[in-house]
Each structure stands twice: as structure tokens, then as C-alpha cells.
């Protein structure tokens, strides 16, 4: 038997928000308990490593535990699949990363996560009829003759169009982020690489993740409702969630702190 980690909380007094401290059963119905080391506690349950593969039922059971703790305590939530062999390794993890976890717990204290996903139309790959096989201009002003060079020129145009589309959507995300200025602590943008592999844009690949104070949620939702209806119809608002996207390594290029705060 191994141990499945759900999250990290502080072992210091933390007044509960709901007035109770009850944990649901974990993955595969296993009891959930705490492993303590220093000023931290890890939330774990026993799991057979060979059956720890994610399924919908297991993912939902895992999320219920994290959500229950998040409703009552400050938590550093883990992603499903963080498994160690024995409690001794959990203790070692808590000692080794104590300062890091303490900083994260402080940063997300009193916060929730909201997500907005932008629905982007798939870019249709160009057909062979779009570009003639002969007299295709390639970079440098040179004309390419023959199927080989024409094919390469077509592919270049496809990727150029796709890069332009990505830049346009990134600009949309930046304008969208500005709508919520004053109602979030941090924001992270989720975008595909500037030049994705393949002739089409990934579906639903663009999103913003917001870290905000719990008490700001009504104002955040009100700001969302003020967005133009035509634009709002292409947005998916989700949450509140535990701060999954704000407990990992910092991604400076795609992370913003609200300048209003």
C-alpha cells in the first residue's frame, strides 16, 4: 500500500470557516487522515499503487476531499496522482519543502480560484486548392515552381495564419483581464505555444485563472455579467475552486499581479 497526497495544510491553529472538521472518504472509499511534521500536515489516504490510475470516479472522490478541506482551511492542493510509498517519505517532504509550503499557504490564505475559458474557433487547414502549385512566392521574393516548394509555401502560410490567430486571442485575453482589475490578487494566462505543432488551433486552449479573495466573488461575477453579451457567449466562467493554478512554480511570463492592489 502507498499513500495518495491530497494537499498540505498548516498544523498551527486555523479557525474553521464551517464550524466543523469532517473529511469525506477518499479515493476508492479509503479513510483520509493527516500526517504531521513540524508546522505542516499532509492529507493522505492509503491506495494500492497498481490501482491508482485516474478514473472519473477516483478524480471526483479526490476533488471532494480537496474541496472539503478548502471550504474549512487554507490548503495547498495537490494534483491527482501524487503517490509516495510510506509515511516517512511524506514527513521528509514536509520538512524539505516547509518554507515553500508556508509561503504558498500565506499567499493563498482567504483566496479562491475562478477560471474563464475563451472558446476559440478551430482554424481550418487550407486545402490544396487554396494555393496553386506553381508560381508560389516564398520568403525573399523568390518564386517556387514544383509541388515540393509549393507544399512548403502552403505550410508556411498555414502556420503564419495560425500564429496571427494566437496573437489575436492573446490580445483578447489581456483585454479581458483588464475587465476584472481590482477584483483579483493574481492572474495566470493559459495559452498554447506561439507556434503550435499541427495545422489547427487546439480547442479551448486559451484561459485565464484568477486568484481572488473569497469576499470579492460577488463583485467578480458582477464584472463578468457586465461584459458585452456577444463576447460573454464565447466565455466559460467556472469556480470557485481551490487554488490549483497558484501553488506551483511561478511562471513569470504568464503571471500578473493586479496593479490596482
N, C-alpha and C positions, 0 to 999 in steps of 0.2 A: 504493500500500500504506500502511496505517495501523498503529498499534501498539495491541494489546489489553493492558490492565493487569490483572495477577492479584493483585498485592499489593505491600506495601512491607516491606523488612527493613532491619536495620542493617548498615552496611558495616564496623563495628568487629568485632573477634574475638568470635565467639559459638560456644563449643564445641558441636559437633553431638551430638544425642542418639542418633542411629542409627549413627554412625561413618562415614557416607558422605554425599556431596552430589551426588546424581544427580536430575535433573529429567526427568519424563516429557515426551513430546511434548504440545504444546498443542492448541488448537482447530484443527480441520481438519488435524491432523498437523504443524503448524508447529513448528520448533525454539523452545525457550524460552531466553531469555538475560537478562542483567542490564544495566540502565542505572544508572550510579553518579553521584552528585552529593553532595559533602560527606560526611556520615556516614551517608547513606542509599543504598539500592539499590532500584530498581523492577524487578519481574519482569514481563517482557513477551514477546509473540510478534507476528510480523507477521500481519496479517489484511487481506483485501480488504474495505473498508468496506461495499460493497454486499452482501457475504455474511456480515456479522457478526450477522445476525438470529439470535436464540436458537432452537435446536432441542434436543431431548433429547440427541442425541449431542454437540453442542457444549457444552451445560451440564455433561454428565458429564465431558468432557475438561477443561473449565475447573476443575471441582471436584477432579479428580485432581491437577492441578498445585498448587492451593492446599493440599490435604491433604498432599501430599508435602513441601512446604516446612514446613507446620505441624508435621509429625512430626519435623522436624530443626532448625527455627529458630523464633524469635519472629517473627510476621508480623502485619501489618495487612492482612487480606484485603479485596479489593475485591469488588463485586457484578459479575456478568456484564454486559458492555455498556459498560464504561469504556474508551473509544477516543479516542486522540489521533492527530494527523496525522503527527508526526515526533518523533524522539528529543529534539530541542531543547525541545519542549513538556514532555516528561517531566522533563528536567533543571530546567526552570523551576518545575514543580510541586513537585519535591523541595526546591528552595531556598525557595520561597514558604511551604510548609507544614512546614518542617523541625522547628520547635519542637512543633507539634501532633502530628506523627507520632512524634517522640521521646517525648512524654508518653504516647501511646497504647501504644507498644511497651513502655514501662516498666510501664504499668498491666496489660497482659495477659501479661507475662512469666511463663512457667511455668503458664499457665492454659489450660483448655479450656472449651467451652460445652456445656451439657446443656439439653435442652428437654423440657417437659411440656405437652402439649396436652390440654385438657379437652373431652371430647365432649359437646356440648350438643344436646338435642333441639330440632328446629325448632319454633318457636311457630306453631301452625296459625292462619291467619287466620279470624276469626269469619265465620260465614255470615250471610246476611240474616235467617235465621230466629231468630238469637240475640237480636236486639233488635227489638221491634215498631216499626213506622213511626210510630205515634202515641204521644203521652204519654211522650216520652223526656226525662228530666231532663238538662239541660246545666248547666255551672258557673254558680253564682249562684242556684241553686234555681229557675230558670225552666224551664217545660215547653215543649218544642218540638213543634209539630204540622206535619206535612207531610214529604214524602220528603226534601227538601233538608236540613233541620235534623236529621232523624233520621240521615241518612247521615253528616253531620259528627260527630254524637254517637257513632255507632258507631266511626268512625275514631279519635276521641279515646280511646275505651275500649281499642281495639286498641293504640295507642301507649302508653297508661298501663300496660297489662299487659306490654308489651314492655320498657318502662323498668324495671318492677319485676323482671322476669326478669334483665335485665342486672345490676342491683344485687345480686341474689341470687348470681349467678355470680361477680361481683367479690368478694363476701364469701367464697365458696368458695376462690377463688384466694389470698386473703390467709391463710386458714387453712392452705392447702396450703403456702404459702411458709414459714410458721412451722415446719412439719414438718422442714424442712431447715436450720433455724437452726444455725449453727456449721459448716456444710459448704459454704458458698458465700461468695464475696467480694462479688458484686453480683448483683442480680436485676432483671429487667425484665418488667413485665406487658404483655401484648398483648391489648387489648380493643377492640371496636368503639365508636364514639361512644355517648354516653349515650342519644341518641335517633336510632337508625339510620333511614335512609330505607327504607321498604318495610314490609310487614306481617309479615315473618318475621325471626327472628334469623339472621345469617349462619352457615352451617355451619362448625364447627371454628374459630371466630373468637377463641377465648379460649386464651391460652397463657402460660406462664412460661418465661423464658430465664435460666439460671443461669451465672454465670462462677465457676469454681472451680479450685483448684489441682489439677494432674494427680494428685498423690498422694492426694487426697481422693475420687477417683472410687469406690473400693470402698465407702467409708462412705456416700457419696451414694446409691449403688444399694441398699445395705442399708436406708437410711432409707426409700427408695421401697417396698421389699418389706414394710416394717412397716405401711404404710398398709392400712387395712381393705380386704379383698378386694373387697367390693361397690363401694367407691369407686375402687379401683385398676382395676377392669374398665372404668371410663369415662375412664381416663387413658392417653395415649400417651407413653411415655418414648423419647427419641431422643438420639443423640450417642454418643461425644463428637465435637464439631465444632470447627473453627476459630472464633474469637470474632467471628462476623459481626455479632451484635447488640450488641457492646460497643465498636465502633470508630467509630461515627457520632456526630452531635451529641447531647449529653446531653439526655435527656427527664426532667426532674426529677420531674414528677408521677407518672410510671410507673416510676421507678427507685429501687431500695432498696439500701442497704449493710447487710450483716448486722450487727446490733447486738452479736453475740457476738464480733466480731473487732476 
